[in-house]
Structure formats: structure tokens, C-alpha cells
């Protein structure tokens, strides 16, 4: 994938993407991986005037992303679309007894990608799979729900010819050397190191 002058790059997702970004000022991207990527891209392509937009919303599931797709994707009209969604679809099963089936997850995710292709100028799509690390211990039980979602994202990346970033496997591998808490203290929300790790993997893939 190659960036082009005046590209708009849109980051979509949940709290991992949101990370305190401003709802009033698109220039404030929060303190997570989108801001880190923006700084790196500006350093690498200072002449390109790249526009980076973060529309992550803490707590979102894929159905919430679909509900705000008009305002937060179609209206932005990105050239590059990056999505990281799915961990809350798993989490709500365990903390609220409100599951989202893998089939429903796949159908809704497919619909927003189809709409992005049909209704925006998107040229490149980057899909990152949701991840969880086994800290605290109860997160180990989430694998039965999360693994099918990882497979869904992988299959969608194939279907839509997207750039695929296998974050779940990459975090698992990195945690062996660095420890789980160094990357995500609750197994879900990245530390600053965890966000830097996502930014690095995104850049390597793109």
C-alpha cells in the first residue's frame, strides 16, 4: 500500500482506538496508536499533507459501529480505512450476558465494509483483529468467544483484499518476551508500549 498526497486516513474502532480523542476537534487524535501513526506518517511524508481522523468510540461493538457508519465513515469519505473492532462483542458476553454471535458479527462487519466500498472513495482497507491477553486469569476463558471473531476478520480481509494485521497472534508472541502486563494491564487496553506496538505493526503491514 502506498500513501498519496492529501489522503484521508480514518481509524475506526472501540476504546483501544478512541483513547481519549476529541469529539470536537479532529486534530486531537487521543493518546493511542492513531496519534503515534500520524506522527510517524508526518515525519515520513511531510510533503503529503495527510489527514488522519480518529472516530473510535469507547465501548463500541460492531453493531454500534454500523449504527454510526453514515456520520463516522461515509461523511469522512476516507482514502484509507483502518478498523479494529470486536473485543466488546466478546466482553459483553461475560460481563453482561449479552452475547453477539460470530454469524451476526460477520454479517454486520461485512455490511459496513460493503458500504465503505460502495459509498466512499476508499482505496485501501486495513483490518486488525481483536486481541486479548490472559491477564487477569479469567481472560483465558474468552478465547472460545474471541477466536471465531479473529477468523471472521481474517476471512473478511481475504474477501475485501484488505491489509490484514493479526494483532491477536502478534500480541501473544510479544507477551512471551515482554510479559502481558507490559502490553495490556487488563488484557484488553494497551499500555503506551502496547499502543506503540500496534502502531509499529500497522506501519509494517501498510
N, CA and C of each residue as an Amber inpcrd file, in Angstrom:
protein
   618
   0.8410000  -1.1800000   0.0000000   0.0000000   0.0000000   0.0000000
   0.8810000   1.2360000   0.0000000   0.4840000   2.2100000  -0.7980000
   1.2460000   3.4430000  -0.8740000   0.3380000   4.6180000  -0.5270000
   0.8200000   5.5000000   0.3180000   0.0710000   6.7010000   0.6400000
   0.2750000   7.7260000  -0.4680000  -0.7350000   8.5640000  -0.6480000
  -0.7050000   9.5550000  -1.7100000  -0.9730000  10.9320000  -1.1210000
  -0.5140000  11.9700000  -1.7830000  -0.7500000  13.3180000  -1.2580000
  -2.2290000  13.5740000  -0.9940000  -2.5010000  14.2180000   0.1440000
  -3.8450000  14.6260000   0.5480000  -4.7750000  13.4690000   0.8900000
  -4.2170000  12.2870000   1.1130000  -5.0410000  11.1660000   1.5590000
  -5.6930000  11.4670000   2.9070000  -6.9210000  10.9650000   3.0730000
  -7.5820000  10.9410000   4.3670000  -7.5400000   9.5160000   4.9010000
  -6.9630000   9.3470000   6.0860000  -6.8350000   8.0400000   6.7270000
  -7.7620000   8.0250000   7.9310000  -8.7150000   7.1010000   7.9420000
  -9.7150000   7.0330000   9.0020000  -9.4810000   5.8080000   9.8810000
  -9.3590000   6.0410000  11.1910000  -9.2510000   4.9580000  12.1630000
 -10.6010000   4.7680000  12.8430000 -11.0800000   3.5270000  12.8390000
 -12.3590000   3.1890000  13.4390000 -12.1880000   2.0810000  14.4640000
 -13.0380000   2.1010000  15.5060000 -12.9600000   1.0380000  16.4780000
 -13.6160000   1.4040000  17.7920000 -13.1010000   0.8030000  18.8560000
 -13.6490000   0.9730000  20.2000000 -12.6700000   1.7670000  21.0630000
 -12.6030000   1.4570000  22.3640000 -11.7610000   2.2410000  23.2710000
 -10.2790000   2.1370000  22.9400000  -9.8600000   1.0110000  22.3710000
  -8.4470000   0.8540000  22.0190000  -8.0490000   1.8950000  20.9820000
  -8.9760000   2.2570000  20.1090000  -8.7320000   3.2830000  19.0970000
  -9.0620000   4.6760000  19.6300000 -10.1700000   4.7840000  20.3440000
 -10.6290000   6.0660000  20.8950000  -9.5330000   6.7410000  21.7080000
  -9.1620000   6.1510000  22.8000000  -8.0260000   6.5770000  23.6210000
  -8.0420000   8.0750000  23.9270000  -9.2430000   8.5870000  24.2530000
  -9.3570000   9.9830000  24.6680000  -9.3670000  10.9930000  23.5480000
  -9.6730000  10.5690000  22.3420000  -9.6630000  11.5270000  21.2300000
 -10.7840000  12.5460000  21.4120000 -10.6320000  13.7100000  20.7760000
 -11.6130000  14.7790000  20.8880000 -12.8150000  14.5160000  20.0060000
 -14.0100000  14.8230000  20.5120000 -15.2380000  14.7840000  19.7070000
 -15.4710000  16.1010000  18.9730000 -14.7720000  17.1480000  19.3610000
 -14.9710000  18.4700000  18.7630000 -13.8750000  18.8570000  17.7800000
 -12.7050000  18.2680000  17.9400000 -11.5540000  18.6860000  17.1480000
 -10.8480000  17.4590000  16.5770000 -11.0100000  17.2460000  15.2800000
 -10.4140000  16.0700000  14.6380000  -8.8920000  16.0690000  14.7010000
  -8.3020000  17.2210000  14.9880000  -6.8440000  17.2750000  15.0580000
  -6.3070000  16.6010000  16.3200000  -7.1650000  16.4570000  17.3580000
  -6.6980000  15.7660000  18.5650000  -7.1140000  14.3090000  18.4910000
  -6.1380000  13.4500000  18.2640000  -6.3800000  12.0410000  17.9840000
  -6.3500000  11.1590000  19.2250000  -6.1780000  11.7470000  20.4050000
  -6.0350000  10.9540000  21.6110000  -4.5840000  10.5870000  21.8490000
  -4.3740000   9.6460000  22.7690000  -3.0080000   9.3060000  23.1700000
  -2.5850000   7.9140000  22.7220000  -3.3580000   7.3020000  21.8350000
  -3.0820000   5.9310000  21.4380000  -2.4040000   5.7900000  20.0800000
  -2.5690000   4.6060000  19.5070000  -1.8490000   4.2810000  18.2740000
  -2.1940000   5.1850000  17.0850000  -3.4400000   5.7060000  16.9190000
  -3.6590000   6.6050000  15.7840000  -2.7740000   7.8470000  15.8280000
  -2.6130000   8.4280000  17.0200000  -1.7550000   9.6090000  17.1420000
  -0.2990000   9.2590000  16.8540000   0.1300000   8.0920000  17.3130000
   1.5020000   7.6610000  17.0550000   1.7400000   7.4600000  15.5590000
   0.7780000   6.8440000  14.8890000   0.9050000   6.6270000  13.4460000
   0.9230000   7.9510000  12.7030000   0.0620000   8.8790000  13.1120000
   0.0320000  10.2080000  12.4660000   1.3880000  10.8790000  12.5690000
   2.0100000  10.8480000  13.7410000   3.3180000  11.4790000  13.9160000
   4.3610000  10.8310000  13.0070000   4.3100000   9.5160000  12.9030000
   5.2650000   8.8100000  12.0550000   5.0440000   9.1250000  10.5780000
   3.7860000   9.1550000  10.1520000   3.4910000   9.4590000   8.7550000
   3.8940000  10.8860000   8.4000000   3.6430000  11.8150000   9.3070000
   4.0450000  13.2010000   9.0440000   5.5570000  13.3200000   8.9120000
   6.2760000  12.5290000   9.7080000   7.7380000  12.5580000   9.6120000
   8.2200000  11.9320000   8.3070000   7.5470000  10.8750000   7.8700000
   7.9730000  10.1640000   6.6640000   7.4950000  10.8330000   5.3750000
   6.3310000  11.4860000   5.4360000   5.7490000  12.0870000   4.2290000
   5.3590000  13.5390000   4.5000000   6.3040000  14.3880000   4.8680000
   5.9530000  15.7630000   5.2500000   5.3100000  16.5560000   4.1210000
   5.5590000  16.1580000   2.8920000   5.0310000  16.8920000   1.7460000
   3.6390000  16.4280000   1.3340000   3.0990000  15.3920000   1.9880000
   1.8470000  14.7780000   1.5310000   0.5910000  15.4240000   2.1180000
   0.7100000  16.1710000   3.1930000  -0.4590000  16.7940000   3.8450000
  -1.5430000  15.7560000   4.1390000  -1.1400000  14.6640000   4.7670000
  -2.0760000  13.5980000   5.0840000  -3.0510000  14.0450000   6.1750000
  -4.3040000  13.7120000   5.9990000  -5.3260000  13.9830000   7.0180000
  -5.6290000  12.6750000   7.7320000  -5.4610000  12.6670000   9.0440000
  -5.7400000  11.4820000   9.8490000  -6.9030000  11.7930000  10.7740000
  -7.9250000  10.9280000  10.7500000  -9.1380000  11.1170000  11.5340000
  -9.3360000   9.8960000  12.4270000  -9.6120000  10.1370000  13.6990000
  -9.8950000   9.0540000  14.6520000 -11.3610000   9.1450000  15.0630000
 -12.1380000   8.1260000  14.7380000 -13.5440000   8.0880000  15.1300000
 -13.8440000   6.8480000  15.9850000 -12.8450000   6.3500000  16.7010000
 -13.0940000   5.2770000  17.6480000 -14.0090000   5.7480000  18.7700000
 -14.8570000   4.8440000  19.2630000 -15.7740000   5.1650000  20.3630000
 -15.6770000   4.0700000  21.4140000 -15.2990000   4.4760000  22.6040000
 -15.1360000   3.5380000  23.7050000 -16.4180000   2.7500000  23.9460000
 -16.2810000   1.4470000  24.1070000 -17.4150000   0.5820000  24.3940000
 -18.1230000   0.0250000  23.1780000 -17.7790000   0.4910000  22.0050000
 -18.4960000   0.0690000  20.8030000 -18.3310000  -1.4080000  20.4870000
 -19.4210000  -1.9880000  20.0220000 -19.4140000  -3.2810000  19.3610000
 -19.6150000  -3.0480000  17.8620000 -19.5640000  -4.1010000  17.0920000
 -19.6700000  -3.9160000  15.6520000 -21.0370000  -3.3480000  15.2760000
 -22.0820000  -3.6820000  16.0250000 -23.4030000  -3.1330000  15.7070000
 -23.4450000  -1.6300000  15.9620000 -22.6990000  -1.1540000  16.9600000
 -22.6290000   0.2830000  17.2240000 -21.8790000   0.9990000  16.1150000
 -20.8410000   0.3710000  15.6310000 -20.0850000   0.9320000  14.5190000
 -20.9840000   1.0580000  13.2890000 -21.7940000   0.0350000  13.0370000
 -22.7100000   0.0810000  11.9020000 -23.7310000   1.1980000  12.0590000
 -24.1970000   1.4240000  13.2930000 -25.2260000   2.4370000  13.5400000
 -24.7300000   3.8550000  13.2670000 -23.4330000   4.0830000  13.4030000
 -22.8860000   5.4280000  13.1820000 -22.0730000   5.5260000  11.8900000
 -22.2360000   4.5500000  11.0080000 -21.4070000   4.4780000   9.8080000
 -21.5900000   5.6840000   8.8800000 -22.8180000   6.1840000   8.7500000
 -23.0480000   7.3440000   7.8830000 -22.2200000   8.5350000   8.3360000
 -22.3140000   8.8620000   9.6210000 -21.6380000  10.0530000  10.1330000
 -20.1420000   9.8580000  10.2810000 -19.7380000   8.6460000  10.6450000
 -18.3450000   8.4330000  11.0440000 -17.5020000   7.6780000  10.0290000
 -18.0880000   7.3610000   8.8710000 -17.2690000   6.8320000   7.7770000
 -17.6660000   7.4660000   6.4550000 -18.9190000   7.2990000   6.0680000
 -19.3410000   7.8160000   4.7650000 -19.0950000   9.3190000   4.6680000
 -19.4330000  10.0530000   5.7270000 -19.2420000  11.5110000   5.7040000
 -17.7710000  11.9110000   5.7010000 -16.9320000  11.0870000   6.2840000
 -15.4860000  11.3630000   6.2940000 -14.8830000  11.0810000   4.9180000
 -15.4350000  10.0860000   4.2090000 -15.0170000   9.7410000   2.8430000
 -13.5130000   9.4600000   2.7550000 -13.0520000   8.4350000   3.4730000
 -11.6060000   8.2000000   3.5420000 -11.0230000   7.5660000   2.2840000
  -9.7460000   7.7890000   2.0980000  -8.9810000   7.0490000   1.0940000
  -8.4640000   5.7410000   1.6730000  -8.1230000   5.7800000   2.9640000
  -7.6160000   4.6100000   3.6830000  -8.4780000   4.4340000   4.9310000
  -8.9810000   3.2200000   5.1250000  -9.8550000   2.9130000   6.2540000
  -9.2260000   1.8080000   7.0900000  -9.0240000   2.0890000   8.3800000
  -8.4370000   1.1210000   9.3070000  -9.4540000   0.8140000  10.3970000
  -9.7120000  -0.4780000  10.6330000 -10.7250000  -0.8800000  11.6170000
 -10.1340000  -1.8850000  12.5980000 -10.4010000  -1.6300000  13.8850000
 -10.0920000  -2.5680000  14.9680000 -11.3290000  -2.6360000  15.8530000
 -12.0970000  -3.7180000  15.7450000 -13.3610000  -3.8540000  16.4700000
 -13.5580000  -5.3270000  16.8390000 -14.2840000  -5.5600000  17.9240000
 -14.6550000  -6.9330000  18.2320000 -14.4770000  -7.3660000  19.6700000
 -13.5850000  -6.7250000  20.4110000 -13.3430000  -7.2040000  21.7730000
 -14.5560000  -6.9720000  22.6590000 -15.3150000  -5.9000000  22.4260000
 -16.5090000  -5.6720000  23.2460000 -17.6380000  -6.6300000  22.9020000
 -17.6620000  -7.1210000  21.6640000 -18.6320000  -8.1530000  21.3130000
 -18.4030000  -9.4060000  22.1540000 -17.1400000  -9.6710000  22.4530000
 -16.7990000 -10.7790000  23.3530000 -17.0360000 -10.4020000  24.8120000
 -16.5740000  -9.2400000  25.2200000 -16.6200000  -8.8350000  26.6320000
 -18.0430000  -8.8070000  27.1720000 -18.9970000  -8.2840000  26.3680000
 -20.3750000  -8.1670000  26.8540000 -21.0050000  -9.5370000  27.1150000
 -20.4910000 -10.5660000  26.4890000 -20.9790000 -11.9130000  26.8080000
 -20.6660000 -12.2740000  28.2490000 -19.4930000 -11.8520000  28.7130000
 -19.0220000 -12.2850000  30.0280000 -19.3860000 -11.3270000  31.1590000
 -19.5290000 -10.0420000  30.8690000 -19.8460000  -9.1190000  31.9650000
 -21.3050000  -8.7070000  31.9990000 -22.0470000  -8.9540000  30.9050000
 -23.4380000  -8.5140000  30.8410000 -24.3970000  -9.5870000  30.3360000
 -23.8800000 -10.7640000  30.0620000 -24.6960000 -11.8380000  29.4860000
 -25.4230000 -11.3580000  28.2300000 -24.6990000 -10.6280000  27.3910000
 -25.2580000 -10.0350000  26.1750000 -24.3630000 -10.4100000  24.9920000
 -24.4370000 -11.6540000  24.5610000 -23.5150000 -12.1160000  23.5230000
 -23.8960000 -11.6240000  22.1300000 -22.8930000 -11.5690000  21.2640000
 -23.0720000 -11.3520000  19.8350000 -22.5350000 -12.5880000  19.1340000
 -23.3700000 -13.2680000  18.3820000 -22.9040000 -14.4840000  17.7140000
 -21.8530000 -14.1430000  16.6720000 -21.0040000 -15.1050000  16.3820000
 -19.9900000 -14.9090000  15.3440000 -20.6490000 -14.6460000  13.9970000
 -21.7910000 -15.2760000  13.7650000 -22.5020000 -15.0920000  12.4940000
 -23.0290000 -13.6630000  12.3650000 -23.6020000 -13.1390000  13.4460000
 -24.0810000 -11.7650000  13.4310000 -22.9290000 -10.7820000  13.2970000
 -21.8460000 -11.0560000  14.0020000 -20.6400000 -10.2270000  13.9110000
 -20.1510000 -10.1660000  12.4700000 -20.0830000 -11.3250000  11.8180000
 -19.5950000 -11.3960000  10.4430000 -20.5270000 -10.6430000   9.4880000
 -21.8290000 -10.8370000   9.6560000 -22.7940000 -10.2030000   8.7600000
 -22.7280000  -8.6820000   8.8730000 -22.6700000  -8.1700000  10.1090000
 -22.6390000  -6.7250000  10.3090000 -21.3220000  -6.1330000   9.8290000
 -20.2280000  -6.8020000  10.1290000 -18.9050000  -6.3260000   9.6880000
 -18.8530000  -6.3090000   8.1610000 -19.3760000  -7.3490000   7.5360000
 -19.4030000  -7.4180000   6.0770000 -20.1950000  -6.2430000   5.5050000
 -21.2900000  -5.8970000   6.1430000 -22.1420000  -4.8260000   5.6300000
 -21.4410000  -3.4760000   5.6670000 -20.6710000  -3.1980000   6.7210000
 -20.0150000  -1.8870000   6.7800000 -18.8590000  -1.8100000   5.7790000
 -18.1950000  -2.9130000   5.5440000 -17.1330000  -2.9090000   4.5360000
 -17.7210000  -2.7520000   3.1420000 -18.8500000  -3.4060000   2.8890000
 -19.5280000  -3.2680000   1.6040000 -19.9430000  -1.8220000   1.3770000
 -20.4760000  -1.1980000   2.4210000 -20.8820000   0.1980000   2.3100000
 -19.6780000   1.1130000   2.0840000 -18.5850000   0.8320000   2.7640000
 -17.3880000   1.6550000   2.5680000 -16.9320000   1.6130000   1.1170000
 -16.9490000   0.4300000   0.5400000 -16.5340000   0.2740000  -0.8600000
 -17.4880000   0.9890000  -1.8130000 -18.7790000   0.9190000  -1.5080000
 -19.7900000   1.4520000  -2.4180000 -20.0200000   2.9480000  -2.2590000
 -19.8200000   3.4690000  -1.0460000 -20.2740000   4.8240000  -0.7440000
 -19.1630000   5.8000000  -0.4070000 -17.9150000   5.3610000  -0.4250000
 -16.7950000   6.2700000  -0.1940000 -15.7380000   6.0430000  -1.2680000
 -14.7170000   6.8700000  -1.2370000 -13.6290000   6.7460000  -2.2060000
 -12.5190000   5.8280000  -1.7000000 -12.8190000   5.0070000  -0.6810000
 -11.7680000   4.2100000  -0.0460000 -10.9970000   3.3830000  -1.0720000
  -9.6930000   3.4630000  -0.9710000  -8.7810000   2.7420000  -1.8640000
  -8.1600000   1.5430000  -1.1720000  -7.8330000   1.7240000   0.0950000
  -7.1840000   0.6620000   0.8650000  -7.8950000   0.4960000   2.1970000
  -8.0640000  -0.7630000   2.5980000  -8.6620000  -1.1000000   3.8810000
  -7.6510000  -1.8880000   4.6970000  -7.5300000  -1.5320000   5.9680000
  -6.6550000  -2.2530000   6.8970000  -7.5270000  -2.8260000   8.0000000
  -7.5020000  -4.1390000   8.1540000  -8.2830000  -4.8090000   9.1920000
  -7.3450000  -5.4020000  10.2200000  -7.5850000  -5.0670000  11.4780000
  -6.8140000  -5.6200000  12.5890000  -7.7440000  -6.4710000  13.4420000
  -7.2990000  -7.6730000  13.7890000  -8.2160000  -8.4890000  14.5630000
  -8.1770000  -8.1110000  16.0440000  -9.3240000  -8.3100000  16.7340000
  -9.3570000  -8.0380000  18.1700000  -8.4500000  -9.0080000  18.9080000
  -7.9600000  -8.5750000  20.0560000  -6.9880000  -9.3930000  20.7890000
  -7.3210000  -9.3850000  22.2710000  -6.8520000 -10.3930000  22.9750000
  -6.9220000 -10.4200000  24.4270000  -5.7190000 -11.1950000  24.9410000
  -5.1620000 -10.7210000  26.0380000  -4.0690000 -11.4170000  26.7060000
  -4.5900000 -12.0250000  28.0080000  -3.9940000 -13.1140000  28.4730000
  -4.5090000 -13.8320000  29.6530000  -4.1580000 -13.1690000  30.9820000
  -4.6010000 -11.9150000  31.1300000  -4.4050000 -11.1760000  32.3780000
  -5.5930000 -10.2400000  32.5520000  -6.3750000 -10.3460000  33.6140000
  -6.3170000 -11.3870000  34.6410000  -6.6910000 -12.7600000  34.0930000
  -6.6560000 -13.7450000  34.9660000  -6.7670000 -15.1340000  34.5570000
  -8.0770000 -15.4480000  33.8410000  -9.1570000 -14.7550000  34.1910000
 -10.4520000 -15.0720000  33.5730000 -10.4620000 -14.8170000  32.0730000
  -9.5250000 -13.9970000  31.5850000  -9.4750000 -13.7070000  30.1460000
  -9.1900000 -14.9700000  29.3200000  -8.5820000 -15.9680000  29.9320000
  -8.3230000 -17.2140000  29.1990000  -9.6240000 -17.8250000  28.6920000
 -10.6850000 -17.6850000  29.4750000 -11.9750000 -18.2460000  29.0780000
 -12.6160000 -17.5270000  27.9080000 -12.1380000 -16.3340000  27.6070000
 -12.7080000 -15.5670000  26.4940000 -12.3410000 -16.1320000  25.1300000
 -11.3230000 -17.0060000  25.0920000 -10.8460000 -17.4890000  23.7980000
 -11.9450000 -18.1710000  22.9920000 -12.8310000 -18.8820000  23.6950000
 -13.8840000 -19.6220000  22.9860000 -14.7900000 -18.6730000  22.2120000
 -14.9440000 -17.4530000  22.6960000 -15.7800000 -16.4630000  22.0140000
 -14.9760000 -15.6100000  21.0370000 -13.7350000 -15.2930000  21.4080000
 -12.9440000 -14.3840000  20.5810000 -12.3700000 -15.0610000  19.3420000
 -11.9340000 -16.2940000  19.4630000 -11.2780000 -16.9510000  18.3350000
 -12.1230000 -16.9510000  17.0610000 -13.4350000 -17.2340000  17.1310000
 -14.2310000 -17.1580000  15.9040000 -14.2700000 -15.7630000  15.2910000
 -14.1650000 -14.7180000  16.1190000 -14.1570000 -13.3530000  15.5900000
 -12.8420000 -13.0600000  14.8590000 -11.7630000 -13.5790000  15.4020000
 -10.4790000 -13.4400000  14.7180000 -10.5540000 -14.0930000  13.3470000
 -11.1760000 -15.2520000  13.2760000 -11.3350000 -15.9360000  11.9890000
 -12.2100000 -15.1300000  11.0340000 -13.2410000 -14.4810000  11.5690000
 -14.1010000 -13.6320000  10.7380000 -13.2950000 -12.5050000  10.1130000
 -12.4910000 -11.8180000  10.9160000 -11.7000000 -10.7000000  10.3980000
 -10.7280000 -11.1820000   9.3260000 -10.1280000 -12.3210000   9.5580000
  -9.2000000 -12.8930000   8.5790000  -9.9180000 -13.1900000   7.2570000
 -11.1120000 -13.7840000   7.3690000 -11.8780000 -14.1030000   6.1570000
 -12.3170000 -12.8400000   5.4210000 -12.7190000 -11.8150000   6.1620000
 -13.1170000 -10.5600000   5.5310000 -11.9370000  -9.8860000   4.8390000
 -10.7710000  -9.9800000   5.4440000  -9.5820000  -9.4040000   4.8070000
  -9.3260000 -10.0710000   3.4550000  -9.5080000 -11.3850000   3.4080000
  -9.3540000 -12.0900000   2.1240000 -10.3950000 -11.6090000   1.1160000
 -11.6500000 -11.5720000   1.5520000 -12.7410000 -11.2320000   0.6370000
 -12.6150000  -9.8240000   0.0890000 -12.2150000  -8.8880000   0.9540000
 -12.1600000  -7.4840000   0.5430000 -10.7590000  -7.0480000   0.1240000
  -9.8480000  -8.0080000   0.0030000  -8.4770000  -7.7170000  -0.4160000
  -7.8690000  -6.6170000   0.4620000  -8.0750000  -6.7690000   1.7550000
  -7.6020000  -5.7760000   2.7140000  -6.2130000  -6.1440000   3.2300000
  -5.5220000  -5.1470000   3.7400000  -4.2980000  -5.3920000   4.5020000
  -4.7240000  -5.9780000   5.8510000  -4.1130000  -7.0810000   6.2360000
  -4.5070000  -7.7690000   7.4630000  -3.3790000  -7.6910000   8.4840000
  -3.7220000  -7.2260000   9.6940000  -2.7550000  -7.1450000  10.7870000
  -3.2230000  -8.1070000  11.8870000  -2.5620000  -9.2550000  12.0600000
  -3.0050000 -10.2790000  13.0170000  -2.6110000  -9.9330000  14.4490000
  -3.2510000  -8.9120000  14.9980000  -2.8450000  -8.4070000  16.3100000
  -2.9210000  -9.4610000  17.4060000  -3.9260000 -10.3230000  17.3660000
  -4.0680000 -11.3060000  18.4370000  -2.8270000 -12.1900000  18.5180000
  -2.3920000 -12.7050000  17.3930000  -1.1990000 -13.5520000  17.3740000
   0.0570000 -12.7470000  17.6900000   0.1220000 -11.5220000  17.1850000
   1.3070000 -10.6920000  17.4090000   1.4500000 -10.3010000  18.8770000
   0.3310000  -9.9660000  19.5310000   0.3760000  -9.6530000  20.9560000
   0.7540000 -10.8800000  21.7730000   0.2020000 -12.0300000  21.4070000
   0.5450000 -13.2570000  22.1270000   2.0400000 -13.5420000  22.0390000
   2.5910000 -13.3790000  20.8640000   4.0230000 -13.6190000  20.6820000
   4.8540000 -12.6180000  21.4800000   4.4960000 -11.3420000  21.4020000
   5.2690000 -10.3080000  22.0970000   5.1890000 -10.4790000  23.6110000
   4.0400000 -10.9740000  24.0950000   3.8660000 -11.1010000  25.5390000
   4.7730000 -12.1650000  26.1430000   5.2180000 -13.1050000  25.3330000
   6.1260000 -14.1340000  25.8320000   7.4450000 -13.5020000  26.2750000
   7.8970000 -12.5230000  25.5220000   9.1550000 -11.8490000  25.8490000
   8.9530000 -10.7120000  26.8420000   7.8900000  -9.9340000  26.6450000
   7.7180000  -8.7000000  27.4120000   6.8330000  -8.8650000  28.6420000
   5.9920000  -9.9010000  28.6530000   5.0120000 -10.0620000  29.7110000
   3.7010000  -9.4090000  29.3280000   2.5900000 -10.0000000  29.7450000
   1.2770000  -9.4920000  29.3640000   1.0300000  -8.0840000  29.8910000
   1.3520000  -7.8440000  31.1590000   1.0460000  -6.5610000  31.7890000
   1.7720000  -5.4000000  31.1250000   2.9240000  -5.6560000  30.5560000
   3.6680000  -4.5880000  29.8900000   2.9400000  -4.0860000  28.6470000
   2.1220000  -4.9510000  28.0490000   1.4200000  -4.6150000  26.8130000
  -0.0200000  -4.1810000  27.0440000  -0.7000000  -4.8260000  27.9980000
  -2.1000000  -4.5040000  28.2920000  -2.3930000  -4.9900000  29.7030000
  -2.4650000  -4.0820000  30.6480000  -2.5400000  -4.4690000  32.0580000
  -3.8010000  -5.2550000  32.3920000  -4.8830000  -5.0120000  31.6360000
  -6.1200000  -5.7640000  31.8700000  -6.3910000  -6.7630000  30.7510000
  -5.3960000  -7.0220000  29.9340000  -5.5320000  -7.9580000  28.8390000
  -6.1770000  -7.3900000  27.5950000  -6.7520000  -6.1800000  27.7010000
  -7.5200000  -5.5910000  26.6020000  -6.9910000  -4.2180000  26.2050000
  -6.8540000  -3.3160000  27.1850000  -6.4870000  -1.9330000  26.8830000
  -4.9680000  -1.7810000  26.8860000  -4.4030000  -1.4050000  25.7650000
  -2.9410000  -1.3400000  25.6760000  -2.3370000  -0.2730000  26.5850000
  -1.1720000  -0.5760000  27.1010000  -0.3250000   0.4120000  27.7400000
   0.2850000   1.2980000  26.6550000   1.0050000   2.3620000  27.0120000
   1.7120000   3.1130000  25.9780000   2.6050000   2.2170000  25.1140000
   3.2710000   1.2470000  25.7350000   4.0740000   0.3050000  24.9540000
   3.1830000  -0.5060000  24.0190000   2.0180000  -0.9330000  24.5110000
   1.1000000  -1.6850000  23.6700000   0.6160000  -0.8860000  22.4820000
   0.3280000   0.3930000  22.6940000  -0.0800000   1.2490000  21.5690000
   1.0650000   1.4320000  20.5730000   2.2650000   1.6050000  21.0810000
   3.4170000   1.7230000  20.1860000   3.6060000   0.4420000  19.3820000
   3.3070000  -0.6900000  20.0130000   3.4010000  -1.9730000  19.3250000
   2.3720000  -2.0570000  18.1950000   1.1340000  -1.6270000  18.4530000
   0.1240000  -1.6190000  17.3960000   0.5510000  -0.7040000  16.2580000
   1.0370000   0.4900000  16.6030000   1.4740000   1.4350000  15.5750000
   2.5770000   0.8300000  14.7100000   3.5050000   0.1370000  15.3450000
   4.5910000  -0.4910000  14.5910000   4.0570000  -1.5570000  13.6520000
   3.1610000  -2.4080000  14.1330000   2.6240000  -3.4750000  13.2880000
   1.7930000  -2.9100000  12.1470000   1.0630000  -1.8470000  12.4030000
   0.2700000  -1.1830000  11.3570000   1.1810000  -0.6440000  10.2710000
   2.2350000   0.0040000  10.6800000   3.1750000   0.5730000   9.6970000
   3.8840000  -0.5180000   8.9060000   4.2740000  -1.5940000   9.5780000
   4.9310000  -2.6850000   8.8670000   4.0130000  -3.3050000   7.8140000
   2.7260000  -3.4090000   8.1530000   1.7780000  -4.0260000   7.2350000
   1.4080000  -3.1030000   6.0860000   1.3830000  -1.7960000   6.3660000
   0.9160000  -0.8530000   5.3510000   2.0560000  -0.3500000   4.4710000
